[in-house]
Amino acid sequence: MRSPIVSTKLQQIAEQAVSEPDRVFNNLMYLVDVDFLKEAYQRTRKDAAPGINGVTAEQYAENLDGNLQALHDRMRKGSTEPLL
């Protein structure tokens, strides 16, 4: 189930897309916050292969809030390369 925060944000995008079909969405980063990333993490398969940096979902979860905050910070700076 989606959180109310994420559902509201996605609903806003959908409504804008319908009401303004010629609108180009070139930057949606302002909608991505740590809560959004947390829900995305919760929805990922935890039994999948490790990420490109070799970190498993279990390892990432050991410091989930800190990792998500660091990811958010890197995304805002435009630097989402994995930390090795």
Residue pairs with C-beta under 8 A, 6 or more apart in sequence:
2 10
2 39
3 35
3 39
5 33
5 35
5 36
5 39
6 35
6 36
6 39
9 31
9 36
12 31
13 25
13 28
13 31
16 23
16 25
17 23
17 25
29 75
29 76
32 72
32 75
33 72
34 65
34 68
34 69
34 72
37 68
37 71
37 72
38 64
38 65
38 68
41 57
41 60
41 61
41 64
41 68
44 57
45 57
46 57
46 58
47 57
48 57
50 56
50 59
51 60
51 82
52 82
53 82
53 83
53 84
54 84
55 82
60 67
70 83
71 80
74 80
74 81
